[in-house]
Amino acid sequence: MKIGVIADDLTGANATGVRLTKSGFQTSTMVHYNQAPTAAQASVCVDTDSRYAKSDVAQMRVAKVLDNLSAWGVEVVCKRIDSTVRGNIGIEIDTILNKLGETAIAVVVPSFPDSDRVVSGGYLLVNGVPLQSTDVARDPVAPLTKSYVPAIVQGQSEYHVAHIGLEVVLAGEQEVARAFKQQIQAGTRIVVVDAVTNEDIEVIANAMAALKEQKMIPCDPGPLTAAFSRAYFSQALSNKKILVTVGSVTANSANQLHYLMEKTNAHPIYVETAKLTASTDMWEQEVQRVVEAVLEEMKQQEILIITTYIPGSEPLDLKEIAEQQNMKQEFLAKRIADGLGKITRLVIEQSEFEIGGCFSSGGDVTASICSLGHVEGIKLHDEIQPLVAYGEFIGGYFDGIPLVTKGGMAGDKKAIYTSVRHLMMMAANGHQNKIEEE
């Protein structure tokens, strides 16, 4: 699956490319508009250098890039625009729509909340100031004297430009999708949408990805392109599942799990640790119970969280249990880790769905997964964050399945979420085309 971004200047191409890279897409910038992408690339940003070009030159360059992208096999086309809406925005959008056909719909979201660019009521505010009151109004080449984005785009476009307000975005992605459908049914091809936060942009992106019958074109400075690409490729994972196995009970891991659940709405399957330290029969029963629960949840969820961390519960006193059972604490700890390892192995063995990747937190748990999965080793490919490694299993039951490992104390609160998202993106992109065919 391939992403092509048409940018009207080089720094903008790089800025959007970096956002795609952070989202798990290996991205490069092409500095010549007539340069064809190579087959090995997964995501490209092409600089047309057309922001201040004459309209016919801008049209010619955008059309040429589209021809090259189509020959390359592009699946997602994006239009990078300036965050202060300078340039041939309407002209270049029209060129894309005309070449891609009637199912193509341009969604214009100039908002870049991290750079204090937001759109509300259709008006673009830069650091809280209307666009026409900023230095852009004094641009010596092409001054902008308006702040209302639909009017700015309409001034260059042959298509009717509609607007979806912030109240719709705040109502959620289903309402945004419904608003898109209404505009499409009315014949609209260009829609400007309000957004004041990154969460608003995620809502818009998810609504766009839900409209499978249309070819939705994000037109933005980068945030919407990255969010839409994630949403689009996540939907391609509908039959691939990500397993998240967390045995660490540190406060850091707990915060990371909470963040993952908050961002993905995934519901954990909890493992009762006490039963994994009890008799062999009880250990086997708990393993089987959790396996059955995970396999059932797979029918509803893409991300399956298997964890011994149960909010509000007190951690086991392994020292006391070890004394009661006349065993060593290390033995009990290993029984817990082995329980998680066997659960993971059985889920992979018995799943009717393809496993797109595994995440494990905690060295003991990762070691048990490898041991019980008869894994020969882990082929390492990348470092997602410091102390967070990405690779794939070698041999055994899990051969070739992508894997991210993390120590219990490693990473910020987003570490597990970032790792899972990376696995999802890589799985959707064929494990980055099997790491660029080795």
C-alpha positions as CSV (number, residue, x, y, z in Angstrom):
1,M,0.0,0.0,0.0
2,K,1.5,3.3,-1.1
3,I,0.9,7.0,-0.1
4,G,1.7,9.9,-2.4
5,V,1.8,13.5,-1.2
6,I,1.8,16.4,-3.7
7,A,3.4,19.4,-2.0
8,D,3.8,22.9,-3.5
9,D,7.2,23.5,-1.8
10,L,10.1,21.5,-0.4
11,T,10.0,22.4,3.3
12,G,6.3,21.6,3.3
13,A,7.0,18.2,1.7
14,N,9.5,17.5,4.4
15,A,7.3,18.6,7.2
16,T,4.5,16.3,6.0
17,G,6.9,13.5,5.3
18,V,8.2,13.6,8.9
19,R,4.7,13.3,10.2
20,L,4.1,10.2,8.1
21,T,7.4,8.7,9.3
22,K,6.4,9.2,12.9
23,S,3.2,7.4,12.1
24,G,5.1,4.3,11.0
25,F,5.4,5.0,7.2
26,Q,8.9,4.9,5.7
27,T,8.8,8.2,3.8
28,S,11.1,10.1,1.4
29,T,10.9,13.4,-0.3
30,M,11.4,13.8,-4.1
31,V,12.8,17.1,-5.1
32,H,11.9,16.9,-8.8
33,Y,8.2,16.9,-9.8
34,N,8.9,14.8,-12.9
35,Q,10.9,12.1,-11.0
36,A,9.0,8.8,-10.8
37,P,9.0,7.0,-7.4
38,T,10.9,3.7,-7.1
39,A,9.0,0.5,-6.5
40,A,10.6,0.0,-3.1
41,Q,9.3,3.2,-1.6
42,A,6.2,3.0,0.6
43,S,5.4,6.7,1.0
44,V,6.7,9.7,-1.0
45,C,6.3,13.5,-0.8
46,V,6.8,15.2,-4.2
47,D,7.8,18.8,-4.4
48,T,6.2,20.6,-7.4
49,D,7.7,24.0,-6.4
50,S,4.4,25.5,-7.6
51,R,3.3,27.7,-4.7
52,Y,3.9,30.9,-6.7
53,A,4.0,29.4,-10.2
54,K,1.6,30.5,-12.9
55,S,-1.7,28.6,-12.8
56,D,-1.0,26.6,-16.0
57,V,2.5,25.6,-14.7
58,A,1.0,24.5,-11.4
59,Q,-1.6,22.4,-13.3
60,M,1.0,20.8,-15.5
61,R,3.3,19.9,-12.6
62,V,0.5,18.5,-10.4
63,A,-0.8,16.5,-13.4
64,K,2.6,15.1,-14.1
65,V,3.1,14.0,-10.5
66,L,-0.3,12.3,-10.5
67,D,0.6,10.4,-13.6
68,N,3.8,9.2,-12.0
69,L,2.1,8.3,-8.8
70,S,-0.6,6.3,-10.6
71,A,2.0,4.4,-12.6
72,W,3.7,3.6,-9.2
73,G,0.5,2.2,-7.8
74,V,-0.4,4.9,-5.3
75,E,-3.4,4.1,-3.1
76,V,-3.7,7.2,-1.0
77,V,-3.3,10.6,-2.7
78,C,-2.8,13.7,-0.4
79,K,-2.4,17.4,-1.2
80,R,0.0,19.3,1.0
81,I,-1.1,22.9,1.4
82,D,0.5,25.8,3.2
83,S,-0.7,26.3,6.8
84,T,-1.6,29.9,5.9
85,V,-3.3,28.9,2.7
86,R,-0.9,30.7,0.3
87,G,-0.4,29.5,-3.2
88,N,-2.4,27.9,-6.0
89,I,-4.5,25.8,-3.6
90,G,-7.8,25.8,-5.5
91,I,-6.1,25.3,-8.9
92,E,-4.1,22.4,-7.7
93,I,-7.0,20.7,-5.9
94,D,-9.1,21.1,-9.1
95,T,-6.3,19.4,-11.1
96,I,-6.3,16.4,-8.7
97,L,-10.1,16.1,-8.7
98,N,-10.3,16.3,-12.5
99,K,-7.7,13.6,-13.0
100,L,-9.0,11.2,-10.3
101,G,-12.6,11.4,-11.4
102,E,-16.0,11.9,-9.8
103,T,-15.4,9.7,-6.7
104,A,-12.6,12.0,-5.6
105,I,-13.5,14.4,-2.8
106,A,-11.1,17.0,-1.4
107,V,-11.2,17.7,2.3
108,V,-9.4,20.9,3.2
109,V,-8.2,21.3,6.8
110,P,-5.6,24.0,7.1
111,S,-5.4,23.5,10.9
112,F,-2.1,22.7,12.5
113,P,-2.8,22.9,16.2
114,D,0.8,22.2,17.3
115,S,1.8,25.3,15.4
116,D,-1.1,27.4,16.6
117,R,-3.0,27.3,13.3
118,V,-6.7,26.5,13.8
119,V,-9.9,26.9,11.8
120,S,-13.2,27.7,13.5
121,G,-16.3,28.9,11.8
122,G,-14.3,28.6,8.5
123,Y,-11.9,31.3,9.7
124,L,-8.2,30.5,9.9
125,L,-6.6,31.9,13.1
126,V,-2.8,32.1,13.4
127,N,-1.7,32.4,17.1
128,G,-5.3,33.5,17.8
129,V,-5.2,36.2,15.2
130,P,-7.3,36.2,11.9
131,L,-5.1,35.3,8.9
132,Q,-5.7,38.7,7.3
133,S,-4.3,40.5,10.3
134,T,-1.0,38.6,10.2
135,D,2.2,39.1,8.1
136,V,0.6,37.0,5.3
137,A,-1.5,40.0,4.4
138,R,1.7,41.8,3.6
139,D,3.2,39.0,1.5
140,P,5.0,40.8,-1.3
141,V,4.3,38.1,-3.8
142,A,0.7,37.0,-3.0
143,P,-0.9,38.9,-0.1
144,L,-4.0,37.3,1.5
145,T,-6.7,39.8,2.6
146,K,-9.2,37.2,3.7
147,S,-9.4,34.8,6.7
148,Y,-12.5,32.7,5.6
149,V,-11.0,29.6,4.1
150,P,-13.9,28.5,1.9
151,A,-13.9,31.9,0.2
152,I,-10.1,31.7,-0.4
153,V,-10.3,28.3,-2.0
154,Q,-13.5,29.2,-3.9
155,G,-11.7,32.1,-5.5
156,Q,-9.4,29.7,-7.3
157,S,-11.7,26.7,-7.9
158,E,-14.3,25.8,-10.5
159,Y,-16.1,23.6,-7.9
160,H,-18.5,24.6,-5.2
161,V,-16.7,24.8,-1.8
162,A,-18.7,23.7,1.2
163,H,-18.0,24.1,4.9
164,I,-18.5,21.7,7.9
165,G,-18.5,23.5,11.2
166,L,-16.8,22.7,14.5
167,E,-20.1,21.8,16.2
168,V,-20.4,18.8,13.8
169,V,-16.8,17.8,14.4
170,L,-17.3,17.9,18.2
171,A,-20.3,15.6,17.7
172,G,-18.0,12.8,16.6
173,E,-16.9,10.9,13.5
174,Q,-20.3,9.5,12.7
175,E,-21.8,13.0,12.5
176,V,-18.9,14.1,10.3
177,A,-19.3,11.1,8.0
178,R,-23.0,11.9,7.8
179,A,-22.2,15.6,6.9
180,F,-19.7,14.4,4.2
181,K,-22.3,12.1,2.7
182,Q,-24.9,15.0,2.5
183,Q,-22.4,17.2,0.8
184,I,-21.4,14.4,-1.7
185,Q,-25.0,13.7,-2.5
186,A,-25.5,17.4,-3.2
187,G,-22.6,17.2,-5.7
188,T,-19.9,18.9,-3.6
189,R,-16.3,18.0,-4.4
190,I,-14.4,20.3,-2.0
191,V,-15.2,20.5,1.7
192,V,-13.5,22.8,4.3
193,V,-13.7,21.4,7.8
194,D,-13.1,23.2,11.1
195,A,-10.6,21.8,13.6
196,V,-9.0,23.3,16.7
197,T,-7.3,20.3,18.3
198,N,-5.4,17.2,17.1
199,E,-8.3,15.1,18.4
200,D,-10.6,17.0,16.0
201,I,-8.3,16.1,13.1
202,E,-8.4,12.4,14.2
203,V,-12.2,12.6,14.1
204,I,-12.2,14.0,10.6
205,A,-9.7,11.4,9.4
206,N,-11.7,8.5,10.8
207,A,-14.9,9.8,9.2
208,M,-13.0,10.1,5.8
209,A,-11.7,6.6,6.1
210,A,-15.2,5.3,6.7
211,L,-16.4,6.5,3.3
212,K,-15.0,3.6,1.3
213,E,-17.0,4.3,-1.8
214,Q,-15.2,7.7,-2.3
215,K,-11.6,8.6,-2.9
216,M,-11.0,11.0,-0.1
217,I,-8.1,13.5,-0.6
218,P,-6.7,15.1,2.5
219,C,-5.6,18.7,1.7
220,D,-3.7,20.1,4.7
221,P,-0.3,21.1,6.1
222,G,0.4,17.5,7.4
223,P,-1.7,16.5,10.5
224,L,-4.7,15.4,8.5
225,T,-2.6,13.5,6.0
226,A,-0.9,11.5,8.7
227,A,-4.1,10.9,10.6
228,F,-6.0,9.8,7.5
229,S,-3.2,7.5,6.4
230,R,-3.2,5.9,9.8
231,A,-7.0,5.5,9.7
232,Y,-7.0,4.2,6.1
233,F,-4.4,1.6,6.7
234,S,-5.8,0.6,10.0
235,Q,-9.1,-0.4,8.2
236,A,-7.0,-2.5,5.9
237,L,-6.2,-4.5,9.1
238,S,-9.8,-5.6,9.6
239,N,-8.7,-9.3,9.7
240,K,-5.3,-8.8,11.3
241,K,-5.0,-8.7,15.0
242,I,-2.4,-7.2,17.4
243,L,-1.6,-9.0,20.6
244,V,-0.5,-7.0,23.6
245,T,0.9,-9.0,26.5
246,V,1.8,-7.1,29.6
247,G,3.1,-8.8,32.7
248,S,4.8,-5.8,34.2
249,V,2.9,-4.2,37.1
250,T,4.9,-1.0,37.4
251,A,3.1,2.3,37.7
252,N,4.7,3.2,34.3
253,S,3.2,0.2,32.6
254,A,-0.1,0.9,34.2
255,N,-0.1,4.5,32.8
256,Q,0.9,3.2,29.4
257,L,-1.9,0.7,29.4
258,H,-4.4,3.3,30.4
259,Y,-3.3,5.6,27.6
260,L,-3.5,2.7,25.0
261,M,-7.1,1.9,26.2
262,E,-8.1,5.5,26.1
263,K,-6.8,6.0,22.5
264,T,-8.0,2.8,21.1
265,N,-11.1,1.8,23.2
266,A,-9.6,-1.7,23.5
267,H,-10.9,-3.7,26.4
268,P,-8.3,-5.8,28.3
269,I,-8.6,-9.5,29.1
270,Y,-7.4,-9.7,32.7
271,V,-5.3,-12.7,34.0
272,E,-5.8,-13.6,37.6
273,T,-2.2,-13.8,38.8
274,A,-3.1,-15.8,42.0
275,K,-4.4,-18.7,39.9
276,L,-1.1,-18.8,38.0
277,T,0.8,-19.3,41.3
278,A,-1.6,-22.1,42.5
279,S,-1.8,-25.7,41.6
280,T,-1.1,-27.0,38.1
281,D,-4.7,-27.7,37.5
282,M,-5.7,-24.2,38.4
283,W,-2.9,-22.8,36.3
284,E,-4.1,-24.7,33.3
285,Q,-7.7,-23.7,33.9
286,E,-6.8,-20.0,34.1
287,V,-4.7,-20.2,30.9
288,Q,-7.6,-21.9,29.1
289,R,-10.1,-19.4,30.4
290,V,-8.1,-16.4,29.2
291,V,-7.4,-18.0,25.8
292,E,-11.1,-18.6,25.2
293,A,-11.9,-15.0,26.3
294,V,-9.2,-13.6,23.9
295,L,-10.4,-15.7,21.0
296,E,-14.0,-14.5,21.6
297,E,-12.9,-10.8,21.9
298,M,-11.0,-11.1,18.6
299,K,-14.3,-11.1,16.8
300,Q,-14.9,-7.6,18.1
301,Q,-11.5,-6.0,18.6
302,E,-8.3,-5.5,16.5
303,I,-6.1,-5.0,19.6
304,L,-6.2,-7.7,22.2
305,I,-4.7,-6.8,25.6
306,I,-3.7,-9.7,27.8
307,T,-2.5,-8.4,31.2
308,T,-2.0,-9.3,34.8
309,Y,-2.4,-5.7,35.8
310,I,-5.9,-5.3,37.2
311,P,-6.8,-1.7,38.2
312,G,-7.6,-1.4,41.9
313,S,-6.2,-4.8,42.9
314,E,-3.3,-5.3,45.3
315,P,-0.2,-6.9,43.9
316,L,0.5,-10.4,45.0
317,D,2.9,-10.9,47.9
318,L,5.1,-13.6,46.2
319,K,7.3,-13.9,49.3
320,E,4.3,-14.9,51.5
321,I,2.9,-17.3,48.9
322,A,6.4,-18.8,48.4
323,E,6.7,-19.5,52.1
324,Q,3.2,-21.0,52.2
325,Q,4.0,-23.3,49.3
326,N,7.5,-23.9,50.3
327,M,8.8,-22.7,47.0
328,K,11.2,-20.0,45.7
329,Q,9.8,-16.6,44.7
330,E,11.7,-16.9,41.4
331,F,9.8,-20.1,40.6
332,L,6.4,-18.4,41.2
333,A,7.4,-15.4,39.1
334,K,8.3,-17.8,36.3
335,R,5.0,-19.6,36.5
336,I,3.2,-16.2,36.0
337,A,5.4,-15.3,33.1
338,D,5.0,-18.8,31.6
339,G,1.2,-18.5,32.0
340,L,1.3,-15.3,29.9
341,G,3.6,-17.0,27.4
342,K,1.4,-20.0,26.9
343,I,-1.7,-17.9,26.6
344,T,0.0,-15.9,23.8
345,R,1.1,-19.1,22.1
346,L,-2.3,-20.8,22.2
347,V,-4.1,-17.6,21.0
348,I,-1.8,-17.5,18.0
349,E,-2.2,-21.2,17.3
350,Q,-6.0,-21.2,17.6
351,S,-6.9,-17.8,16.1
352,E,-9.0,-17.8,13.0
353,F,-7.6,-14.4,12.3
354,E,-4.1,-13.5,11.0
355,I,-1.8,-12.0,13.7
356,G,-0.4,-8.7,12.5
357,G,2.0,-8.3,15.3
358,C,2.8,-8.9,19.0
359,F,3.8,-6.5,21.8
360,S,5.3,-7.6,25.1
361,S,6.3,-5.7,28.1
362,G,8.7,-7.1,30.7
363,G,11.8,-9.2,30.1
364,D,10.6,-12.3,31.9
365,V,7.3,-12.3,29.9
366,T,9.1,-11.8,26.6
367,A,11.5,-14.6,27.4
368,S,8.6,-17.0,28.3
369,I,6.8,-16.1,25.1
370,C,9.9,-17.0,23.1
371,S,10.6,-20.2,25.1
372,L,7.0,-21.5,25.0
373,G,6.7,-20.5,21.3
374,H,9.9,-22.5,20.5
375,V,11.4,-19.3,19.1
376,E,15.0,-19.4,17.9
377,G,15.6,-15.7,18.1
378,I,14.4,-12.2,17.2
379,K,15.5,-10.4,14.1
380,L,15.8,-6.7,15.0
381,H,14.9,-4.0,12.6
382,D,14.4,-0.7,14.4
383,E,14.1,1.2,17.7
384,I,10.7,2.9,18.1
385,Q,11.7,4.7,21.3
386,P,14.8,4.3,23.5
387,L,14.7,0.8,24.9
388,V,11.7,-0.1,22.7
389,A,12.8,-2.5,20.0
390,Y,11.0,-3.6,16.8
391,G,11.8,-6.9,15.0
392,E,10.3,-10.2,14.1
393,F,10.3,-13.7,15.6
394,I,12.6,-16.3,14.0
395,G,11.4,-19.9,14.0
396,G,8.9,-21.8,16.2
397,Y,5.2,-21.1,16.4
398,F,5.6,-17.4,15.7
399,D,8.1,-17.4,12.8
400,G,7.9,-14.1,10.8
401,I,5.4,-12.4,13.1
402,P,6.4,-8.8,13.9
403,L,7.3,-8.0,17.5
404,V,7.9,-5.0,19.7
405,T,9.5,-5.5,23.1
406,K,9.8,-3.0,26.0
407,G,11.0,-3.1,29.6
408,G,8.5,-2.4,32.3
409,M,10.1,0.9,33.2
410,A,10.9,2.0,29.7
411,G,9.1,4.6,27.6
412,D,6.8,7.5,28.2
413,K,3.1,7.2,28.7
414,K,2.5,6.8,25.0
415,A,5.1,4.0,24.6
416,I,2.7,1.0,24.3
417,Y,0.2,3.0,22.1
418,T,3.1,4.1,19.8
419,S,4.4,0.6,19.6
420,V,1.0,-0.9,18.8
421,R,0.3,1.8,16.2
422,H,3.7,1.0,14.6
423,L,2.8,-2.7,14.4
424,M,-0.5,-1.8,12.8
425,M,1.1,0.4,10.2
426,M,3.7,-2.2,9.4
427,A,1.2,-5.0,9.2
428,A,-1.0,-2.9,6.9
429,N,2.0,-2.2,4.7
430,G,3.0,-5.9,4.5
431,H,5.6,-5.7,7.3
432,Q,7.0,-2.8,5.2
433,N,7.0,-5.1,2.2
434,K,8.9,-7.7,4.3
435,I,11.5,-5.0,5.3
436,E,12.0,-4.0,1.7
437,E,12.4,-7.6,0.6
438,E,15.4,-7.9,3.0
